[in-house]
């Protein structure tokens, strides 16, 4: 049994959450929001992680339904 798929199962959501958190932070910076209106990175990470799981669940359902 390979350890790589097991590691990817845990590391992929974390990496995606961090990436999506930085993307949100970049959009806040592009929109030139004040520093007080930008949420802490932990909140951005959590939103990115939830978004990743929603996308993964949607893909799983679509793959399960399609013949």
PDB file of N, CA, C and O in Angstrom:
ATOM      1  N   UNK A   1       0.845  -1.187   0.000  1.00  0.00           N
ATOM      2  CA  UNK A   1       0.000   0.000   0.000  1.00  0.00           C
ATOM      3  C   UNK A   1       0.884   1.242   0.000  1.00  0.00           C
ATOM      4  O   UNK A   1       1.819   1.359   0.791  1.00  0.00           O
ATOM      5  N   UNK A   2       0.574   2.144  -0.883  1.00  0.00           N
ATOM      6  CA  UNK A   2       1.364   3.352  -1.005  1.00  0.00           C
ATOM      7  C   UNK A   2       0.886   4.414  -0.020  1.00  0.00           C
ATOM      8  O   UNK A   2      -0.303   4.510   0.282  1.00  0.00           O
ATOM      9  N   UNK A   3       1.804   5.186   0.461  1.00  0.00           N
ATOM     10  CA  UNK A   3       1.498   6.227   1.442  1.00  0.00           C
ATOM     11  C   UNK A   3       1.134   7.539   0.737  1.00  0.00           C
ATOM     12  O   UNK A   3       0.480   8.401   1.324  1.00  0.00           O
ATOM     13  N   UNK A   4       1.556   7.686  -0.513  1.00  0.00           N
ATOM     14  CA  UNK A   4       1.334   8.936  -1.243  1.00  0.00           C
ATOM     15  C   UNK A   4      -0.149   9.308  -1.360  1.00  0.00           C
ATOM     16  O   UNK A   4      -0.490  10.459  -1.090  1.00  0.00           O
ATOM     17  N   UNK A   5      -1.048   8.392  -1.749  1.00  0.00           N
ATOM     18  CA  UNK A   5      -2.463   8.790  -1.812  1.00  0.00           C
ATOM     19  C   UNK A   5      -3.026   9.207  -0.452  1.00  0.00           C
ATOM     20  O   UNK A   5      -3.854  10.114  -0.369  1.00  0.00           O
ATOM     21  N   UNK A   6      -2.577   8.551   0.596  1.00  0.00           N
ATOM     22  CA  UNK A   6      -3.034   8.910   1.934  1.00  0.00           C
ATOM     23  C   UNK A   6      -2.561  10.309   2.312  1.00  0.00           C
ATOM     24  O   UNK A   6      -3.324  11.100   2.866  1.00  0.00           O
ATOM     25  N   UNK A   7      -1.309  10.607   2.011  1.00  0.00           N
ATOM     26  CA  UNK A   7      -0.789  11.947   2.292  1.00  0.00           C
ATOM     27  C   UNK A   7      -1.505  13.009   1.463  1.00  0.00           C
ATOM     28  O   UNK A   7      -1.830  14.085   1.965  1.00  0.00           O
ATOM     29  N   UNK A   8      -1.748  12.698   0.189  1.00  0.00           N
ATOM     30  CA  UNK A   8      -2.457  13.653  -0.671  1.00  0.00           C
ATOM     31  C   UNK A   8      -3.874  13.907  -0.187  1.00  0.00           C
ATOM     32  O   UNK A   8      -4.393  15.014  -0.334  1.00  0.00           O
ATOM     33  N   UNK A   9      -4.503  12.890   0.388  1.00  0.00           N
ATOM     34  CA  UNK A   9      -5.860  13.048   0.888  1.00  0.00           C
ATOM     35  C   UNK A   9      -5.912  14.107   1.993  1.00  0.00           C
ATOM     36  O   UNK A   9      -6.911  14.814   2.130  1.00  0.00           O
ATOM     37  N   UNK A  10      -4.851  14.214   2.772  1.00  0.00           N
ATOM     38  CA  UNK A  10      -4.821  15.194   3.856  1.00  0.00           C
ATOM     39  C   UNK A  10      -4.181  16.515   3.443  1.00  0.00           C
ATOM     40  O   UNK A  10      -4.579  17.572   3.932  1.00  0.00           O
ATOM     41  N   UNK A  11      -3.198  16.470   2.551  1.00  0.00           N
ATOM     42  CA  UNK A  11      -2.467  17.677   2.200  1.00  0.00           C
ATOM     43  C   UNK A  11      -3.138  18.502   1.097  1.00  0.00           C
ATOM     44  O   UNK A  11      -2.991  19.724   1.070  1.00  0.00           O
ATOM     45  N   UNK A  12      -3.862  17.858   0.199  1.00  0.00           N
ATOM     46  CA  UNK A  12      -4.502  18.582  -0.903  1.00  0.00           C
ATOM     47  C   UNK A  12      -5.528  19.603  -0.405  1.00  0.00           C
ATOM     48  O   UNK A  12      -5.516  20.737  -0.886  1.00  0.00           O
ATOM     49  N   UNK A  13      -6.415  19.257   0.533  1.00  0.00           N
ATOM     50  CA  UNK A  13      -7.344  20.279   1.015  1.00  0.00           C
ATOM     51  C   UNK A  13      -6.635  21.434   1.735  1.00  0.00           C
ATOM     52  O   UNK A  13      -7.049  22.586   1.606  1.00  0.00           O
ATOM     53  N   UNK A  14      -5.589  21.141   2.477  1.00  0.00           N
ATOM     54  CA  UNK A  14      -4.857  22.210   3.157  1.00  0.00           C
ATOM     55  C   UNK A  14      -4.184  23.136   2.155  1.00  0.00           C
ATOM     56  O   UNK A  14      -4.228  24.358   2.300  1.00  0.00           O
ATOM     57  N   UNK A  15      -3.562  22.550   1.141  1.00  0.00           N
ATOM     58  CA  UNK A  15      -2.912  23.367   0.114  1.00  0.00           C
ATOM     59  C   UNK A  15      -3.945  24.189  -0.655  1.00  0.00           C
ATOM     60  O   UNK A  15      -3.707  25.359  -0.958  1.00  0.00           O
ATOM     61  N   UNK A  16      -5.073  23.592  -0.967  1.00  0.00           N
ATOM     62  CA  UNK A  16      -6.124  24.322  -1.684  1.00  0.00           C
ATOM     63  C   UNK A  16      -6.694  25.439  -0.816  1.00  0.00           C
ATOM     64  O   UNK A  16      -6.973  26.527  -1.319  1.00  0.00           O
ATOM     65  N   UNK A  17      -6.870  25.186   0.476  1.00  0.00           N
ATOM     66  CA  UNK A  17      -7.368  26.229   1.377  1.00  0.00           C
ATOM     67  C   UNK A  17      -6.411  27.398   1.468  1.00  0.00           C
ATOM     68  O   UNK A  17      -6.837  28.552   1.475  1.00  0.00           O
ATOM     69  N   UNK A  18      -5.124  27.110   1.539  1.00  0.00           N
ATOM     70  CA  UNK A  18      -4.121  28.181   1.591  1.00  0.00           C
ATOM     71  C   UNK A  18      -4.104  28.951   0.280  1.00  0.00           C
ATOM     72  O   UNK A  18      -4.062  30.182   0.279  1.00  0.00           O
ATOM     73  N   UNK A  19      -4.137  28.228  -0.841  1.00  0.00           N
ATOM     74  CA  UNK A  19      -4.129  28.889  -2.146  1.00  0.00           C
ATOM     75  C   UNK A  19      -5.361  29.773  -2.331  1.00  0.00           C
ATOM     76  O   UNK A  19      -5.245  30.920  -2.761  1.00  0.00           O
ATOM     77  N   UNK A  20      -6.537  29.242  -2.008  1.00  0.00           N
ATOM     78  CA  UNK A  20      -7.760  30.033  -2.156  1.00  0.00           C
ATOM     79  C   UNK A  20      -7.799  31.195  -1.160  1.00  0.00           C
ATOM     80  O   UNK A  20      -8.379  32.240  -1.455  1.00  0.00           O
ATOM     81  N   UNK A  21      -7.191  31.024   0.005  1.00  0.00           N
ATOM     82  CA  UNK A  21      -7.086  32.128   0.965  1.00  0.00           C
ATOM     83  C   UNK A  21      -6.234  33.256   0.425  1.00  0.00           C
ATOM     84  O   UNK A  21      -6.584  34.428   0.566  1.00  0.00           O
ATOM     85  N   UNK A  22      -5.098  32.905  -0.203  1.00  0.00           N
ATOM     86  CA  UNK A  22      -4.239  33.936  -0.791  1.00  0.00           C
ATOM     87  C   UNK A  22      -4.908  34.609  -1.983  1.00  0.00           C
ATOM     88  O   UNK A  22      -4.715  35.804  -2.207  1.00  0.00           O
ATOM     89  N   UNK A  23      -5.694  33.855  -2.748  1.00  0.00           N
ATOM     90  CA  UNK A  23      -6.423  34.450  -3.870  1.00  0.00           C
ATOM     91  C   UNK A  23      -7.430  35.474  -3.349  1.00  0.00           C
ATOM     92  O   UNK A  23      -7.552  36.561  -3.914  1.00  0.00           O
ATOM     93  N   UNK A  24      -8.151  35.139  -2.280  1.00  0.00           N
ATOM     94  CA  UNK A  24      -9.089  36.094  -1.690  1.00  0.00           C
ATOM     95  C   UNK A  24      -8.362  37.333  -1.183  1.00  0.00           C
ATOM     96  O   UNK A  24      -8.827  38.457  -1.372  1.00  0.00           O
ATOM     97  N   UNK A  25      -7.215  37.118  -0.534  1.00  0.00           N
ATOM     98  CA  UNK A  25      -6.430  38.239  -0.022  1.00  0.00           C
ATOM     99  C   UNK A  25      -5.972  39.134  -1.161  1.00  0.00           C
ATOM    100  O   UNK A  25      -5.974  40.358  -1.031  1.00  0.00           O
ATOM    101  N   UNK A  26      -5.581  38.532  -2.274  1.00  0.00           N
ATOM    102  CA  UNK A  26      -5.161  39.321  -3.436  1.00  0.00           C
ATOM    103  C   UNK A  26      -6.321  40.162  -3.961  1.00  0.00           C
ATOM    104  O   UNK A  26      -6.129  41.322  -4.326  1.00  0.00           O
ATOM    105  N   UNK A  27      -7.526  39.585  -4.001  1.00  0.00           N
ATOM    106  CA  UNK A  27      -8.674  40.361  -4.466  1.00  0.00           C
ATOM    107  C   UNK A  27      -9.007  41.499  -3.505  1.00  0.00           C
ATOM    108  O   UNK A  27      -9.404  42.577  -3.947  1.00  0.00           O
ATOM    109  N   UNK A  28      -8.856  41.282  -2.222  1.00  0.00           N
ATOM    110  CA  UNK A  28      -9.054  42.371  -1.266  1.00  0.00           C
ATOM    111  C   UNK A  28      -8.034  43.481  -1.513  1.00  0.00           C
ATOM    112  O   UNK A  28      -8.369  44.664  -1.443  1.00  0.00           O
ATOM    113  N   UNK A  29      -6.791  43.099  -1.800  1.00  0.00           N
ATOM    114  CA  UNK A  29      -5.744  44.097  -2.069  1.00  0.00           C
ATOM    115  C   UNK A  29      -6.005  44.822  -3.383  1.00  0.00           C
ATOM    116  O   UNK A  29      -5.809  46.034  -3.471  1.00  0.00           O
ATOM    117  N   UNK A  30      -6.453  44.080  -4.421  1.00  0.00           N
ATOM    118  CA  UNK A  30      -6.730  44.697  -5.717  1.00  0.00           C
ATOM    119  C   UNK A  30      -7.866  45.706  -5.594  1.00  0.00           C
ATOM    120  O   UNK A  30      -7.838  46.767  -6.218  1.00  0.00           O
ATOM    121  N   UNK A  31      -8.867  45.364  -4.781  1.00  0.00           N
ATOM    122  CA  UNK A  31      -9.991  46.277  -4.589  1.00  0.00           C
ATOM    123  C   UNK A  31      -9.656  47.446  -3.674  1.00  0.00           C
ATOM    124  O   UNK A  31     -10.491  48.315  -3.425  1.00  0.00           O
ATOM    125  N   UNK A  32      -8.418  47.455  -3.176  1.00  0.00           N
ATOM    126  CA  UNK A  32      -7.900  48.513  -2.311  1.00  0.00           C
ATOM    127  C   UNK A  32      -8.768  48.744  -1.081  1.00  0.00           C
ATOM    128  O   UNK A  32      -9.111  49.874  -0.732  1.00  0.00           O
ATOM    129  N   UNK A  33      -9.109  47.638  -0.443  1.00  0.00           N
ATOM    130  CA  UNK A  33      -9.849  47.734   0.817  1.00  0.00           C
ATOM    131  C   UNK A  33      -8.909  48.208   1.919  1.00  0.00           C
ATOM    132  O   UNK A  33      -7.700  47.980   1.856  1.00  0.00           O
ATOM    133  N   UNK A  34      -9.463  48.858   2.913  1.00  0.00           N
ATOM    134  CA  UNK A  34      -8.633  49.281   4.041  1.00  0.00           C
ATOM    135  C   UNK A  34      -8.223  48.051   4.851  1.00  0.00           C
ATOM    136  O   UNK A  34      -8.890  47.016   4.816  1.00  0.00           O
ATOM    137  N   UNK A  35      -7.132  48.181   5.567  1.00  0.00           N
ATOM    138  CA  UNK A  35      -6.606  47.045   6.341  1.00  0.00           C
ATOM    139  C   UNK A  35      -7.611  46.559   7.381  1.00  0.00           C
ATOM    140  O   UNK A  35      -7.626  45.376   7.719  1.00  0.00           O
ATOM    141  N   UNK A  36      -8.444  47.456   7.887  1.00  0.00           N
ATOM    142  CA  UNK A  36      -9.419  47.068   8.908  1.00  0.00           C
ATOM    143  C   UNK A  36     -10.561  46.233   8.341  1.00  0.00           C
ATOM    144  O   UNK A  36     -11.183  45.460   9.070  1.00  0.00           O
ATOM    145  N   UNK A  37     -10.843  46.382   7.052  1.00  0.00           N
ATOM    146  CA  UNK A  37     -11.969  45.648   6.465  1.00  0.00           C
ATOM    147  C   UNK A  37     -11.562  44.279   5.931  1.00  0.00           C
ATOM    148  O   UNK A  37     -12.429  43.482   5.571  1.00  0.00           O
ATOM    149  N   UNK A  38     -10.255  43.985   5.871  1.00  0.00           N
ATOM    150  CA  UNK A  38      -9.795  42.678   5.395  1.00  0.00           C
ATOM    151  C   UNK A  38      -9.835  41.694   6.559  1.00  0.00           C
ATOM    152  O   UNK A  38      -9.230  41.953   7.600  1.00  0.00           O
ATOM    153  N   UNK A  39     -10.533  40.575   6.405  1.00  0.00           N
ATOM    154  CA  UNK A  39     -10.590  39.582   7.486  1.00  0.00           C
ATOM    155  C   UNK A  39      -9.219  38.962   7.731  1.00  0.00           C
ATOM    156  O   UNK A  39      -8.364  38.990   6.847  1.00  0.00           O
ATOM    157  N   UNK A  40      -9.000  38.403   8.919  1.00  0.00           N
ATOM    158  CA  UNK A  40      -7.733  37.710   9.171  1.00  0.00           C
ATOM    159  C   UNK A  40      -7.560  36.521   8.216  1.00  0.00           C
ATOM    160  O   UNK A  40      -8.538  35.977   7.702  1.00  0.00           O
ATOM    161  N   UNK A  41      -6.304  36.131   7.989  1.00  0.00           N
ATOM    162  CA  UNK A  41      -6.044  35.065   7.019  1.00  0.00           C
ATOM    163  C   UNK A  41      -6.682  33.754   7.446  1.00  0.00           C
ATOM    164  O   UNK A  41      -7.039  32.942   6.592  1.00  0.00           O
ATOM    165  N   UNK A  42      -6.835  33.528   8.739  1.00  0.00           N
ATOM    166  CA  UNK A  42      -7.471  32.295   9.194  1.00  0.00           C
ATOM    167  C   UNK A  42      -8.906  32.188   8.671  1.00  0.00           C
ATOM    168  O   UNK A  42      -9.358  31.098   8.318  1.00  0.00           O
ATOM    169  N   UNK A  43      -9.616  33.304   8.623  1.00  0.00           N
ATOM    170  CA  UNK A  43     -10.980  33.324   8.078  1.00  0.00           C
ATOM    171  C   UNK A  43     -10.940  33.072   6.570  1.00  0.00           C
ATOM    172  O   UNK A  43     -11.751  32.313   6.040  1.00  0.00           O
ATOM    173  N   UNK A  44      -9.995  33.711   5.888  1.00  0.00           N
ATOM    174  CA  UNK A  44      -9.871  33.502   4.440  1.00  0.00           C
ATOM    175  C   UNK A  44      -9.517  32.051   4.133  1.00  0.00           C
ATOM    176  O   UNK A  44     -10.035  31.471   3.178  1.00  0.00           O
ATOM    177  N   UNK A  45      -8.629  31.460   4.945  1.00  0.00           N
ATOM    178  CA  UNK A  45      -8.263  30.056   4.778  1.00  0.00           C
ATOM    179  C   UNK A  45      -9.478  29.158   4.985  1.00  0.00           C
ATOM    180  O   UNK A  45      -9.697  28.222   4.215  1.00  0.00           O
ATOM    181  N   UNK A  46     -10.264  29.436   6.014  1.00  0.00           N
ATOM    182  CA  UNK A  46     -11.444  28.616   6.301  1.00  0.00           C
ATOM    183  C   UNK A  46     -12.459  28.708   5.160  1.00  0.00           C
ATOM    184  O   UNK A  46     -13.047  27.700   4.769  1.00  0.00           O
ATOM    185  N   UNK A  47     -12.664  29.910   4.631  1.00  0.00           N
ATOM    186  CA  UNK A  47     -13.580  30.047   3.500  1.00  0.00           C
ATOM    187  C   UNK A  47     -13.068  29.301   2.279  1.00  0.00           C
ATOM    188  O   UNK A  47     -13.852  28.678   1.564  1.00  0.00           O
ATOM    189  N   UNK A  48     -11.758  29.355   2.029  1.00  0.00           N
ATOM    190  CA  UNK A  48     -11.167  28.616   0.913  1.00  0.00           C
ATOM    191  C   UNK A  48     -11.308  27.119   1.089  1.00  0.00           C
ATOM    192  O   UNK A  48     -11.564  26.395   0.127  1.00  0.00           O
ATOM    193  N   UNK A  49     -11.139  26.648   2.331  1.00  0.00           N
ATOM    194  CA  UNK A  49     -11.264  25.221   2.619  1.00  0.00           C
ATOM    195  C   UNK A  49     -12.697  24.741   2.416  1.00  0.00           C
ATOM    196  O   UNK A  49     -12.923  23.670   1.852  1.00  0.00           O
ATOM    197  N   UNK A  50     -13.654  25.524   2.870  1.00  0.00           N
ATOM    198  CA  UNK A  50     -15.065  25.165   2.676  1.00  0.00           C
ATOM    199  C   UNK A  50     -15.396  25.156   1.189  1.00  0.00           C
ATOM    200  O   UNK A  50     -16.088  24.259   0.709  1.00  0.00           O
ATOM    201  N   UNK A  51     -14.905  26.150   0.463  1.00  0.00           N
ATOM    202  CA  UNK A  51     -15.145  26.211  -0.978  1.00  0.00           C
ATOM    203  C   UNK A  51     -14.552  24.999  -1.678  1.00  0.00           C
ATOM    204  O   UNK A  51     -15.167  24.451  -2.593  1.00  0.00           O
ATOM    205  N   UNK A  52     -13.359  24.571  -1.259  1.00  0.00           N
ATOM    206  CA  UNK A  52     -12.727  23.384  -1.838  1.00  0.00           C
ATOM    207  C   UNK A  52     -13.583  22.142  -1.597  1.00  0.00           C
ATOM    208  O   UNK A  52     -13.767  21.333  -2.507  1.00  0.00           O
ATOM    209  N   UNK A  53     -14.102  21.986  -0.394  1.00  0.00           N
ATOM    210  CA  UNK A  53     -14.921  20.809  -0.097  1.00  0.00           C
ATOM    211  C   UNK A  53     -16.251  20.847  -0.839  1.00  0.00           C
ATOM    212  O   UNK A  53     -16.770  19.798  -1.222  1.00  0.00           O
ATOM    213  N   UNK A  54     -16.806  22.025  -1.047  1.00  0.00           N
ATOM    214  CA  UNK A  54     -18.038  22.135  -1.830  1.00  0.00           C
ATOM    215  C   UNK A  54     -17.775  21.724  -3.279  1.00  0.00           C
ATOM    216  O   UNK A  54     -18.572  21.004  -3.880  1.00  0.00           O
ATOM    217  N   UNK A  55     -16.657  22.184  -3.833  1.00  0.00           N
ATOM    218  CA  UNK A  55     -16.301  21.800  -5.202  1.00  0.00           C
ATOM    219  C   UNK A  55     -16.061  20.292  -5.286  1.00  0.00           C
ATOM    220  O   UNK A  55     -16.528  19.648  -6.226  1.00  0.00           O
ATOM    221  N   UNK A  56     -15.344  19.723  -4.321  1.00  0.00           N
ATOM    222  CA  UNK A  56     -15.063  18.286  -4.328  1.00  0.00           C
ATOM    223  C   UNK A  56     -16.351  17.472  -4.213  1.00  0.00           C
ATOM    224  O   UNK A  56     -16.506  16.458  -4.894  1.00  0.00           O
ATOM    225  N   UNK A  57     -17.274  17.910  -3.355  1.00  0.00           N
ATOM    226  CA  UNK A  57     -18.538  17.191  -3.208  1.00  0.00           C
ATOM    227  C   UNK A  57     -19.375  17.282  -4.484  1.00  0.00           C
ATOM    228  O   UNK A  57     -20.035  16.319  -4.875  1.00  0.00           O
ATOM    229  N   UNK A  58     -19.341  18.446  -5.125  1.00  0.00           N
ATOM    230  CA  UNK A  58     -20.080  18.611  -6.376  1.00  0.00           C
ATOM    231  C   UNK A  58     -19.516  17.692  -7.457  1.00  0.00           C
ATOM    232  O   UNK A  58     -20.271  17.031  -8.170  1.00  0.00           O
ATOM    233  N   UNK A  59     -18.193  17.653  -7.576  1.00  0.00           N
ATOM    234  CA  UNK A  59     -17.581  16.752  -8.549  1.00  0.00           C
ATOM    235  C   UNK A  59     -17.914  15.299  -8.239  1.00  0.00           C
ATOM    236  O   UNK A  59     -18.172  14.516  -9.154  1.00  0.00           O
ATOM    237  N   UNK A  60     -17.914  14.933  -6.979  1.00  0.00           N
ATOM    238  CA  UNK A  60     -18.231  13.551  -6.608  1.00  0.00           C
ATOM    239  C   UNK A  60     -19.666  13.201  -7.002  1.00  0.00           C
ATOM    240  O   UNK A  60     -19.926  12.114  -7.519  1.00  0.00           O
ATOM    241  N   UNK A  61     -20.588  14.119  -6.759  1.00  0.00           N
ATOM    242  CA  UNK A  61     -21.980  13.861  -7.133  1.00  0.00           C
ATOM    243  C   UNK A  61     -22.151  13.776  -8.650  1.00  0.00           C
ATOM    244  O   UNK A  61     -22.865  12.909  -9.153  1.00  0.00           O
ATOM    245  N   UNK A  62     -21.501  14.667  -9.363  1.00  0.00           N
ATOM    246  CA  UNK A  62     -21.611  14.648 -10.822  1.00  0.00           C
ATOM    247  C   UNK A  62     -21.030  13.350 -11.386  1.00  0.00           C
ATOM    248  O   UNK A  62     -21.623  12.739 -12.275  1.00  0.00           O
ATOM    249  N   UNK A  63     -19.883  12.932 -10.877  1.00  0.00           N
ATOM    250  CA  UNK A  63     -19.287  11.680 -11.344  1.00  0.00           C
ATOM    251  C   UNK A  63     -20.124  10.471 -10.959  1.00  0.00           C
ATOM    252  O   UNK A  63     -20.154   9.480 -11.689  1.00  0.00           O
ATOM    253  N   UNK A  64     -20.789  10.540  -9.844  1.00  0.00           N
ATOM    254  CA  UNK A  64     -21.640   9.414  -9.403  1.00  0.00           C
ATOM    255  C   UNK A  64     -22.904   9.331 -10.246  1.00  0.00           C
ATOM    256  O   UNK A  64     -23.373   8.233 -10.547  1.00  0.00           O
ATOM    257  N   UNK A  65     -23.457  10.466 -10.628  1.00  0.00           N
ATOM    258  CA  UNK A  65     -24.711  10.490 -11.387  1.00  0.00           C
ATOM    259  C   UNK A  65     -24.467  10.147 -12.858  1.00  0.00           C
ATOM    260  O   UNK A  65     -25.269   9.448 -13.478  1.00  0.00           O
ATOM    261  N   UNK A  66     -23.358  10.640 -13.412  1.00  0.00           N
ATOM    262  CA  UNK A  66     -23.108  10.412 -14.839  1.00  0.00           C
ATOM    263  C   UNK A  66     -22.783   8.940 -15.099  1.00  0.00           C
ATOM    264  O   UNK A  66     -22.118   8.285 -14.296  1.00  0.00           O
ATOM    265  N   UNK A  67     -23.266   8.435 -16.239  1.00  0.00           N
ATOM    266  CA  UNK A  67     -23.068   6.998 -16.538  1.00  0.00           C
ATOM    267  C   UNK A  67     -21.647   6.657 -16.915  1.00  0.00           C
ATOM    268  O   UNK A  67     -21.342   5.496 -17.189  1.00  0.00           O
TER     269      UNK A  67
END
